[in-house]
Amino acid sequence: MTSGSNPVSSPSMTVDEALAAIDQACQEKKLTAGAVENIRSWLTEDRYRDYCDQTIQHIADGMWQKLDDVFWTIIPFGTGGRRGRMYEIGSNAINDRTIGESAQGLADYVVQYHGGAKQLSCAIAYDTRHKSRHFTELCAGIMVAAGFKVYLLDDYRATPQLSFAVRHLNCDCGIMVTASHNPPSDNAVKVYWSTGGQVLPPHDKAIIDGVMSCQEIRATPFAEAMADGRIEVVTDQIDAAFIDAASQCAFEGSRDVKVLYSPLHGVGEEAVVPLMKRDGFTQLDVYEGHREKSGDFPNVPGHVSNPENAAVFEAPIETARAGGYDLVLATDPDCDRLGVAAPLTTDPSGEWGTFTGNQIAALLADYVLEQTVKSGKLTERSYVIKTLVTTELVRRIAESHGARCVGDLLVGYKYIAEAMDREGPEDFVYGCEESHGYLVGTYARDKDGAVACMLMGELAAKLKAEGKSMHQYMAGLYSKHGLHRENLINVFMEGSEGMAAMQGLMKAFRAEPPKSLGGIAVSQVRDYGSATILNVAEGSTSPLEGPSGNLVIMDLEMDGNYVAVRPSGTEPKVKFYVFTRLEAAESQDASAADIKLSDRLRAIEEDVRDFARLHS
């Protein structure tokens, strides 16, 4: 059986007439060749029969732009699973068919992988987005039909709680229905392996092959599976066990700090508030303007609940300033990312500022390592993990405390989870990525906004007791390790034309990189796709050790200054990560150092944008 598509009245043309119409539309350049190929499949292949009438009606109505948008490609699996805009039909949209294929591909592969050797189980959770509950019921029915016992978190819950549930219940896989911080139009599934981390090679490719070749989606009715116990609700059990486990990551110290927390209309209140209260925070309030659980994200700028965006803090900061709060924390809709704002000085009524993901990564790294040393638990084997596009300040902080830094990782927390298990979870101290993702402890294998909130609250309380502000503490890290400034540039390239432009741009950075950026010569280009290093001056190449992925890093002649380029794994855009640095000796005059690096960042960014416009 297939999932419930929306029935339409009989279309006003036949399949043959629709096929002729899309060929004509392609000749008139109203449809791309990719769209025609995928529409043809949806019109003629039996697996898409439930969607044929809707597709024909779109053709009859001449909805060419919409058809091209939702059919020009097959929605891929990226760093965060299968994610995109929702629409009732289309191979490039999130709908019952594409979500159903994803769950069916996962189920079929896990069954094949275990070969009937055990009773299989899957944990499933969902967030506040539109249709999240609907897609959850669909996925649960598919897993049950494949022979799985399903453990359901049957209320809005955080992604790290799903990761924890997979491990805690010894599940073979997990599904999280969420599009994280994407706009309200989007939804997605994140697929997890038995480790509690998102799927990695070779499992990811095998699952994708299963998804692409999926013919029939077989689903047991949700109500039937609930009634006979094949779906078991474990919400309360996981809530209690998750808080017990995450609270073990707390450190001793003051909790005398007044915190305002925003869930940004998502699931975070059910994870953050009980965890912080367990840790002894008594002056904790939820910002009412963002408390409503809503997939429309009504009270955040642009309706995008992303804690990376400083604008989401504007209203909470005003409340915090008036109420004498010391700290504002915010998590994204599925509560796996953390954003932070704090007063520039120790006076909450004064000026406030937000922190970048790299700055939060550094703040938490220093705090966690300092406390781990103080507790006597840091050993010569202890390590922290970061990605290649996360600030090198984390590495310098780790080494100053006597810890290793594992930092040669592609973007995606699944690679941090993989490194944890490879390096030994017993020696893991802290993991971070610049996109506001942090983890302490081994209870999960994904970033956790709740534990990050708890630790940031502890740091704020410690600093308050010492008479310091968070921003003053950050300045101290720069003084000790050198001023680091980073910025992220997003260049959106949507649709089939955007994809072609994106591919052309990445090719240009590999084959004909800029000779200089911001007036500083480009010394080498590290291409993680071809595993080569290009010496720009000589034109020679040498082998590059490290992971394999669609990432290019241009190193400038000045140490610690470089630009990384990669297509996003979850959105139609290219991301440019710009890194600049001054040595500690050059960073003692904070004002002069800040001006120097700000000017350098600006100059590099201008050249990057010019190059992107020229080659896309």
C-alpha positions as CSV (number, residue, x, y, z in Angstrom):
1,M,0.0,0.0,0.0
2,T,1.0,3.6,-0.4
3,S,0.4,6.5,2.0
4,G,-2.6,8.6,1.8
5,S,-2.3,11.1,-1.1
6,N,-4.8,13.8,-1.6
7,P,-7.5,12.7,-4.0
8,V,-8.5,15.0,-6.8
9,S,-11.3,14.9,-9.3
10,S,-10.7,13.2,-12.6
11,P,-8.1,15.2,-14.5
12,S,-9.0,17.0,-17.7
13,M,-6.4,15.1,-19.9
14,T,-5.2,11.6,-20.3
15,V,-1.7,10.3,-19.4
16,D,-0.7,10.3,-23.1
17,E,-1.9,13.9,-23.5
18,A,0.0,14.9,-20.3
19,L,3.2,13.2,-21.6
20,A,2.9,15.1,-24.9
21,A,2.3,18.3,-22.9
22,I,5.5,18.0,-20.8
23,D,7.6,17.3,-23.9
24,Q,6.2,20.4,-25.5
25,A,6.8,22.4,-22.3
26,C,10.4,21.2,-22.4
27,Q,10.9,22.3,-26.0
28,E,9.5,25.7,-25.0
29,K,11.9,25.8,-22.0
30,K,9.1,25.8,-19.5
31,L,10.4,22.6,-18.0
32,T,14.0,21.3,-17.5
33,A,15.0,17.9,-18.8
34,G,15.3,16.6,-15.3
35,A,11.8,17.6,-14.5
36,V,10.4,16.0,-17.6
37,E,12.2,12.7,-16.8
38,N,10.9,12.6,-13.2
39,I,7.3,13.7,-14.2
40,R,7.3,10.9,-16.8
41,S,8.1,8.4,-14.0
42,W,5.3,9.7,-11.9
43,L,2.8,9.5,-14.7
44,T,3.8,6.0,-16.0
45,E,5.3,3.9,-13.1
46,D,3.0,1.9,-11.0
47,R,4.7,2.9,-7.7
48,Y,3.4,6.5,-8.2
49,R,-0.1,5.6,-9.2
50,D,-1.7,7.4,-6.2
51,Y,-0.1,10.7,-7.4
52,C,-0.8,10.4,-11.1
53,D,-4.1,12.3,-11.2
54,Q,-2.6,15.2,-9.1
55,T,0.4,15.4,-11.4
56,I,-1.8,15.4,-14.5
57,Q,-4.0,18.2,-13.1
58,H,-0.9,20.4,-12.5
59,I,0.0,19.8,-16.1
60,A,-3.5,20.6,-17.3
61,D,-3.5,23.8,-15.3
62,G,-0.1,24.8,-16.9
63,M,1.7,25.0,-13.5
64,W,5.1,24.8,-15.2
65,Q,7.1,26.7,-12.6
66,K,5.7,24.7,-9.7
67,L,6.2,21.4,-11.6
68,D,9.8,22.3,-12.4
69,D,10.5,23.3,-8.8
70,V,9.2,20.0,-7.4
71,F,10.4,17.6,-10.1
72,W,13.7,19.0,-11.5
73,T,15.7,16.5,-9.4
74,I,15.2,13.8,-6.8
75,I,15.5,15.2,-3.3
76,P,18.8,13.9,-1.9
77,F,20.1,12.8,1.5
78,G,22.5,15.4,2.8
79,T,24.3,16.1,6.1
80,G,21.0,16.3,8.0
81,G,19.0,13.6,6.2
82,R,16.3,14.2,3.6
83,R,15.1,17.8,3.9
84,G,13.2,20.3,1.8
85,R,10.0,22.1,1.1
86,M,6.7,20.3,1.5
87,Y,4.4,19.8,-1.4
88,E,1.8,17.1,-2.1
89,I,3.6,15.8,-5.2
90,G,7.1,15.8,-6.6
91,S,10.4,14.0,-6.4
92,N,12.1,17.2,-5.1
93,A,9.6,17.9,-2.4
94,I,8.8,16.5,1.1
95,N,5.5,14.6,0.8
96,D,4.0,11.2,1.7
97,R,5.9,9.5,-1.2
98,T,9.4,10.9,-0.5
99,I,9.0,10.5,3.3
100,G,7.6,7.0,2.8
101,E,10.4,6.0,0.5
102,S,12.9,7.2,3.1
103,A,11.4,5.1,5.9
104,Q,10.9,2.1,3.5
105,G,14.5,2.3,2.3
106,L,15.7,2.4,5.9
107,A,13.5,-0.5,7.0
108,D,14.4,-2.7,4.1
109,Y,18.2,-2.1,4.6
110,V,18.1,-2.8,8.4
111,V,16.1,-6.0,7.8
112,Q,18.6,-7.1,5.2
113,Y,21.6,-6.1,7.3
114,H,20.5,-8.2,10.3
115,G,19.3,-11.1,8.1
116,G,16.5,-12.1,10.5
117,A,18.9,-12.7,13.4
118,K,16.9,-10.6,15.9
119,Q,13.8,-8.8,16.7
120,L,14.3,-5.3,15.3
121,S,13.2,-2.0,16.9
122,C,13.1,1.7,15.9
123,A,12.7,4.8,18.0
124,I,10.8,7.7,16.4
125,A,10.3,11.3,17.6
126,Y,9.0,14.6,16.0
127,D,8.9,18.3,16.5
128,T,6.5,21.2,16.2
129,R,6.6,21.6,12.4
130,H,3.6,21.3,10.1
131,K,2.8,17.7,9.3
132,S,5.5,16.3,11.6
133,R,2.9,14.2,13.5
134,H,1.4,13.0,10.2
135,F,4.9,12.0,8.8
136,T,5.6,10.3,12.2
137,E,2.5,8.1,11.9
138,L,3.5,7.2,8.3
139,C,7.0,6.3,9.3
140,A,5.9,4.3,12.3
141,G,3.4,2.3,10.2
142,I,6.1,1.5,7.6
143,M,8.5,0.3,10.2
144,V,5.9,-1.9,11.9
145,A,4.9,-3.4,8.5
146,A,8.6,-4.3,8.1
147,G,8.6,-6.2,11.4
148,F,10.0,-3.6,13.7
149,K,8.8,-2.8,17.2
150,V,8.5,1.0,17.3
151,Y,9.2,3.1,20.4
152,L,7.4,6.4,20.0
153,L,8.1,9.7,21.8
154,D,4.5,10.8,21.4
155,D,4.8,14.5,21.9
156,Y,7.0,17.3,20.7
157,R,10.5,16.2,21.7
158,A,14.1,17.2,21.0
159,T,16.4,15.6,18.5
160,P,19.1,14.7,21.1
161,Q,16.3,12.9,23.0
162,L,15.8,10.7,20.0
163,S,19.5,10.0,19.7
164,F,19.5,9.1,23.4
165,A,16.4,6.9,23.0
166,V,18.0,4.8,20.3
167,R,20.9,4.1,22.6
168,H,18.9,3.7,25.8
169,L,16.4,1.3,24.3
170,N,19.1,-0.6,22.2
171,C,17.2,0.2,19.0
172,D,18.6,-0.8,15.6
173,C,17.7,2.6,14.1
174,G,15.8,5.8,14.7
175,I,13.9,8.4,12.8
176,M,13.5,12.1,13.8
177,V,10.9,14.1,11.9
178,T,12.2,17.7,11.8
179,A,13.7,20.3,9.5
180,S,15.7,21.8,12.4
181,H,16.0,25.6,11.8
182,N,14.7,25.7,8.2
183,P,11.7,27.9,7.2
184,P,8.1,26.9,8.1
185,S,7.6,25.6,4.5
186,D,10.1,22.7,5.1
187,N,10.2,19.4,6.8
188,A,12.5,16.4,6.8
189,V,13.5,13.1,8.3
190,K,16.8,12.5,10.0
191,V,17.8,8.8,10.0
192,Y,19.8,7.3,12.9
193,W,21.8,4.1,13.3
194,S,22.0,1.9,16.3
195,T,24.9,4.0,17.7
196,G,22.5,7.0,18.2
197,G,24.3,8.9,15.5
198,Q,23.0,9.7,12.0
199,V,23.8,7.1,9.4
200,L,27.3,7.0,8.0
201,P,29.1,4.9,5.2
202,P,28.5,2.3,4.2
203,H,25.0,2.3,5.7
204,D,24.0,5.7,4.2
205,K,24.7,4.7,0.6
206,A,22.9,1.4,1.0
207,I,19.9,3.1,2.5
208,I,19.9,5.7,-0.3
209,D,20.1,2.9,-2.9
210,G,17.0,1.3,-1.2
211,V,15.2,4.6,-1.2
212,M,15.9,5.2,-4.9
213,S,14.8,1.8,-5.9
214,C,11.7,1.6,-3.6
215,Q,8.7,0.3,-5.5
216,E,6.1,-0.2,-2.9
217,I,5.5,1.5,0.4
218,R,4.0,-1.0,2.9
219,A,2.4,0.6,6.0
220,T,0.4,-0.9,8.8
221,P,-2.4,1.5,9.9
222,F,-1.1,3.6,12.9
223,A,-4.1,3.0,15.1
224,E,-4.0,-0.7,14.6
225,A,-0.3,-0.9,15.5
226,M,-0.8,1.3,18.6
227,A,-3.7,-0.9,19.7
228,D,-1.8,-4.2,19.5
229,G,1.4,-2.9,21.1
230,R,3.6,-2.9,18.0
231,I,4.0,0.8,18.7
232,E,4.9,1.6,22.3
233,V,4.8,5.1,23.7
234,V,7.9,5.8,25.8
235,T,7.8,9.5,26.2
236,D,7.8,9.7,30.0
237,Q,10.4,6.9,30.3
238,I,12.8,8.7,27.9
239,D,12.2,12.1,29.5
240,A,13.2,10.9,32.9
241,A,16.2,8.8,31.7
242,F,17.4,11.6,29.4
243,I,17.4,14.2,32.3
244,D,19.2,11.7,34.5
245,A,21.9,11.1,32.0
246,A,22.4,14.7,30.8
247,S,22.5,16.0,34.4
248,Q,25.6,13.8,35.0
249,C,27.5,16.3,32.8
250,A,27.0,19.1,35.3
251,F,30.0,20.6,37.2
252,E,30.0,22.0,40.7
253,G,29.7,25.7,41.4
254,S,27.4,28.6,41.8
255,R,24.0,28.7,40.2
256,D,23.3,32.3,41.2
257,V,22.4,33.7,37.7
258,K,19.1,34.9,36.2
259,V,18.4,33.2,32.9
260,L,15.8,33.9,30.2
261,Y,15.3,31.0,27.8
262,S,13.6,31.0,24.4
263,P,12.6,27.8,22.7
264,L,11.9,29.7,19.5
265,H,8.5,28.1,19.1
266,G,10.0,24.7,19.2
267,V,10.4,21.7,21.5
268,G,13.2,22.9,23.8
269,E,11.2,23.8,26.9
270,E,10.6,20.1,27.7
271,A,14.3,19.4,27.7
272,V,16.1,22.6,28.7
273,V,13.9,23.6,31.7
274,P,13.8,20.3,33.6
275,L,17.5,19.8,33.0
276,M,18.5,23.2,34.2
277,K,16.2,23.0,37.2
278,R,17.7,19.6,38.1
279,D,21.1,21.3,38.0
280,G,20.0,23.9,40.5
281,F,19.0,26.9,38.5
282,T,16.1,28.5,40.3
283,Q,16.1,31.9,38.4
284,L,15.1,30.5,35.1
285,D,12.2,31.8,33.0
286,V,10.9,31.0,29.5
287,Y,10.4,34.0,27.2
288,E,6.7,34.1,26.6
289,G,6.9,35.6,23.1
290,H,8.6,32.4,21.8
291,R,6.9,29.9,24.1
292,E,4.0,28.9,21.8
293,K,4.7,25.6,20.0
294,S,4.1,26.5,16.4
295,G,5.4,25.4,13.0
296,D,4.7,28.9,11.8
297,F,7.3,30.4,14.2
298,P,5.1,33.5,14.4
299,N,7.2,35.8,16.6
300,V,10.7,35.5,15.1
301,P,12.0,37.7,12.3
302,G,11.2,36.2,8.9
303,H,9.6,33.3,10.7
304,V,12.9,31.5,10.7
305,S,13.8,30.1,14.2
306,N,17.5,30.0,13.8
307,P,19.7,30.9,16.9
308,E,22.5,31.6,14.5
309,N,20.5,34.7,13.5
310,A,21.2,37.5,16.0
311,A,17.8,39.1,15.1
312,V,15.9,36.4,17.0
313,F,17.4,37.7,20.2
314,E,16.2,41.3,19.8
315,A,12.9,40.9,21.6
316,P,14.2,38.6,24.4
317,I,17.1,41.0,25.1
318,E,14.7,43.8,25.7
319,T,12.8,41.7,28.2
320,A,16.1,40.6,29.8
321,R,17.4,44.1,30.0
322,A,14.2,45.4,31.7
323,G,14.1,42.3,34.0
324,G,17.7,42.3,35.2
325,Y,18.6,39.0,33.6
326,D,22.2,38.0,33.3
327,L,21.9,35.7,30.2
328,V,19.6,34.9,27.3
329,L,19.7,31.4,25.8
330,A,17.8,30.1,22.7
331,T,17.5,26.8,21.0
332,D,16.3,26.0,17.5
333,P,13.0,24.2,16.9
334,D,14.3,20.7,17.5
335,C,16.6,21.8,20.4
336,D,19.9,20.6,19.1
337,R,21.5,24.1,18.6
338,L,22.2,26.8,21.1
339,G,22.4,30.6,20.7
340,V,23.6,33.0,23.4
341,A,23.3,36.7,24.3
342,A,24.7,38.4,27.4
343,P,25.5,42.0,28.6
344,L,28.8,43.4,27.4
345,T,29.6,44.3,31.1
346,T,28.2,43.1,34.4
347,D,25.3,45.5,34.2
348,P,22.3,43.8,32.6
349,S,20.6,47.2,32.0
350,G,23.4,48.2,29.6
351,E,24.3,47.1,26.1
352,W,24.0,43.4,25.1
353,G,25.6,41.4,22.4
354,T,25.2,37.9,20.9
355,F,27.9,35.3,20.3
356,T,28.7,33.4,17.1
357,G,28.7,29.7,17.0
358,N,32.5,29.7,17.0
359,Q,32.6,31.9,20.1
360,I,30.2,29.7,22.0
361,A,32.3,26.7,20.9
362,A,35.4,28.4,22.4
363,L,33.6,29.5,25.6
364,L,32.3,26.1,26.3
365,A,35.5,24.4,25.4
366,D,37.5,26.5,27.9
367,Y,34.9,26.1,30.7
368,V,34.4,22.3,30.2
369,L,38.2,21.6,30.0
370,E,38.9,23.9,33.0
371,Q,36.3,22.1,35.1
372,T,37.5,18.7,33.9
373,V,41.0,19.5,34.9
374,K,39.8,20.8,38.3
375,S,37.9,17.5,38.9
376,G,41.0,15.5,38.2
377,K,39.4,13.7,35.2
378,L,41.5,15.0,32.4
379,T,44.1,12.5,31.2
380,E,46.7,12.4,28.4
381,R,44.2,10.5,26.3
382,S,41.4,13.1,26.8
383,Y,40.3,14.8,23.6
384,V,37.8,17.3,22.1
385,I,36.4,17.2,18.6
386,K,35.6,19.9,16.0
387,T,35.0,20.1,12.3
388,L,37.3,21.5,9.7
389,V,35.1,24.7,9.4
390,T,35.0,25.3,13.2
391,T,37.4,27.9,14.7
392,E,41.0,26.8,15.4
393,L,40.7,28.7,18.7
394,V,39.1,25.5,20.0
395,R,42.3,23.5,19.2
396,R,44.5,26.1,20.9
397,I,42.3,26.1,24.0
398,A,42.3,22.3,24.1
399,E,46.0,22.0,23.8
400,S,46.6,24.7,26.5
401,H,44.7,22.5,28.9
402,G,46.6,19.4,27.9
403,A,43.9,17.8,25.8
404,R,44.0,16.5,22.2
405,C,41.9,18.0,19.5
406,V,40.5,15.8,16.7
407,G,39.6,18.4,14.1
408,D,40.0,16.9,10.7
409,L,36.3,16.3,10.2
410,L,33.7,17.2,7.5
411,V,30.6,19.2,8.3
412,G,27.9,17.2,10.1
413,Y,27.6,16.1,13.7
414,K,27.5,12.5,12.5
415,Y,31.2,12.7,11.9
416,I,31.8,13.9,15.5
417,A,29.7,11.0,16.7
418,E,31.8,8.7,14.5
419,A,35.0,10.1,15.9
420,M,33.8,9.7,19.5
421,D,33.4,5.9,18.9
422,R,36.6,5.7,17.0
423,E,38.8,7.6,19.5
424,G,37.1,6.0,22.5
425,P,34.0,7.5,24.2
426,E,35.6,7.1,27.7
427,D,38.2,9.8,26.8
428,F,35.7,12.2,25.1
429,V,35.4,15.6,26.8
430,Y,33.6,17.9,24.3
431,G,32.4,18.1,20.7
432,C,31.5,21.3,18.8
433,E,30.7,22.7,15.3
434,E,30.5,26.3,14.2
435,S,26.8,26.0,13.4
436,H,25.9,26.2,17.1
437,G,26.1,22.5,17.9
438,Y,27.7,21.2,21.1
439,L,27.8,18.0,23.2
440,V,29.3,17.0,26.5
441,G,28.9,13.4,27.7
442,T,28.3,10.1,26.0
443,Y,24.6,9.6,26.5
444,A,23.9,10.7,22.9
445,R,25.6,10.9,19.6
446,D,24.2,14.1,18.3
447,K,24.5,17.8,19.4
448,D,22.4,18.7,22.3
449,G,21.0,22.2,23.0
450,A,19.8,21.3,26.4
451,V,23.1,20.2,27.9
452,A,24.7,23.2,26.2
453,C,22.2,25.5,27.9
454,M,23.0,24.0,31.2
455,L,26.8,24.4,30.8
456,M,26.4,27.9,29.5
457,G,24.3,28.8,32.6
458,E,27.0,27.3,34.8
459,L,29.7,29.4,33.1
460,A,27.6,32.6,33.4
461,A,27.1,31.9,37.2
462,K,30.8,31.3,37.7
463,L,31.7,34.5,35.9
464,K,29.0,36.5,37.8
465,A,30.6,35.3,41.1
466,E,34.0,36.5,39.8
467,G,32.6,39.9,38.7
468,K,33.1,39.3,35.0
469,S,30.8,39.4,32.0
470,M,30.7,36.7,29.3
471,H,32.1,39.1,26.7
472,Q,35.0,40.1,29.0
473,Y,35.8,36.3,29.4
474,M,35.8,36.0,25.6
475,A,38.2,38.9,25.3
476,G,40.5,37.1,27.8
477,L,40.5,34.0,25.6
478,Y,41.5,36.2,22.6
479,S,44.3,37.8,24.7
480,K,45.7,34.5,25.7
481,H,45.3,32.6,22.4
482,G,45.2,35.3,19.8
483,L,42.3,37.2,18.3
484,H,40.2,35.0,16.0
485,R,37.5,36.4,13.8
486,E,35.3,34.2,11.6
487,N,32.3,34.8,9.3
488,L,29.9,32.8,7.3
489,I,28.7,33.9,3.8
490,N,25.6,32.1,2.4
491,V,25.0,32.4,-1.4
492,F,21.6,30.9,-2.3
493,M,21.4,29.0,-5.6
494,E,17.9,27.5,-6.0
495,G,16.4,25.2,-8.6
496,S,18.1,23.5,-11.5
497,E,19.9,26.6,-12.6
498,G,21.2,27.1,-9.1
499,M,22.5,23.6,-8.9
500,A,24.4,24.1,-12.2
501,A,25.8,27.4,-10.9
502,M,26.8,25.8,-7.7
503,Q,28.7,23.0,-9.5
504,G,30.4,25.6,-11.7
505,L,31.5,27.6,-8.8
506,M,33.0,24.7,-6.9
507,K,34.8,23.7,-10.1
508,A,36.3,27.1,-10.4
509,F,37.6,27.2,-6.9
510,R,39.3,23.8,-7.6
511,A,40.7,24.5,-11.0
512,E,41.2,28.3,-11.1
513,P,41.2,29.6,-7.5
514,P,41.8,33.3,-6.8
515,K,45.4,34.2,-6.6
516,S,44.7,36.4,-3.5
517,L,41.9,37.3,-1.1
518,G,41.8,40.5,0.8
519,G,45.2,41.4,-0.5
520,I,46.8,38.3,0.9
521,A,48.2,35.6,-1.5
522,V,46.5,32.2,-1.6
523,S,49.3,29.8,-0.9
524,Q,47.5,26.5,-1.4
525,V,44.1,24.9,-2.0
526,R,43.1,21.8,-0.1
527,D,40.5,19.8,-2.2
528,Y,38.8,17.2,0.0
529,G,36.9,16.0,-3.1
530,S,40.0,14.9,-5.0
531,A,42.3,14.5,-1.9
532,T,44.9,16.8,-3.4
533,I,46.7,20.0,-2.3
534,L,47.3,22.5,-5.0
535,N,50.4,24.8,-4.6
536,V,49.0,27.9,-6.2
537,A,52.3,29.6,-7.0
538,E,53.9,26.5,-8.6
539,G,50.8,24.9,-10.0
540,S,51.8,21.5,-8.6
541,T,49.7,19.1,-6.6
542,S,50.4,16.7,-3.7
543,P,48.3,14.2,-1.8
544,L,45.9,15.4,0.9
545,E,45.3,13.1,3.9
546,G,41.9,13.4,5.5
547,P,38.2,12.8,4.9
548,S,36.6,12.7,1.5
549,G,33.9,15.3,0.7
550,N,32.8,18.3,-1.3
551,L,34.9,20.8,0.6
552,V,37.6,23.2,-0.6
553,I,39.8,25.2,1.7
554,M,42.0,28.0,0.4
555,D,44.9,28.7,2.8
556,L,46.3,32.3,2.7
557,E,50.0,33.0,3.3
558,M,49.3,34.4,6.7
559,D,49.0,31.5,9.2
560,G,45.5,31.0,10.6
561,N,43.8,32.9,7.7
562,Y,41.8,30.8,5.2
563,V,38.5,30.4,3.4
564,A,36.5,27.1,3.2
565,V,33.8,26.5,0.6
566,R,31.2,23.8,0.5
567,P,27.6,23.3,-0.8
568,S,25.1,23.1,2.0
569,G,23.9,19.6,2.7
570,T,20.4,20.8,3.7
571,E,19.6,23.9,1.7
572,P,20.2,25.2,-1.9
573,K,23.2,27.3,-1.2
574,V,27.0,27.5,-1.1
575,K,28.6,28.3,2.2
576,F,31.8,30.3,2.5
577,Y,33.6,30.2,5.9
578,V,36.1,33.0,6.3
579,F,38.7,32.6,9.1
580,T,41.2,35.3,10.2
581,R,43.6,35.4,13.1
582,L,46.2,37.5,14.9
583,E,48.9,36.1,17.1
584,A,48.5,36.7,20.9
585,A,51.3,39.3,20.9
586,E,49.3,41.3,18.3
587,S,46.0,40.9,20.2
588,Q,46.9,42.7,23.5
589,D,45.5,46.1,22.2
590,A,42.0,44.7,21.8
591,S,40.6,47.7,20.0
592,A,43.3,47.9,17.4
593,A,43.4,44.2,16.9
594,D,39.6,44.1,16.3
595,I,39.8,46.9,13.8
596,K,42.6,45.2,12.0
597,L,40.8,41.8,11.7
598,S,37.5,43.4,10.9
599,D,39.1,45.2,7.9
600,R,40.8,42.0,6.8
601,L,37.5,40.0,7.1
602,R,35.7,42.6,5.0
603,A,38.3,42.7,2.3
604,I,38.4,38.9,2.1
605,E,34.6,38.7,2.0
606,E,34.4,41.2,-0.9
607,D,36.9,39.2,-3.0
608,V,35.0,36.0,-2.2
609,R,31.7,37.5,-3.3
610,D,33.3,39.0,-6.5
611,F,34.8,35.6,-7.4
612,A,31.4,33.8,-6.7
613,R,29.5,36.3,-9.0
614,L,32.1,35.9,-11.7
615,H,32.1,32.1,-11.8
616,S,28.4,31.2,-11.0
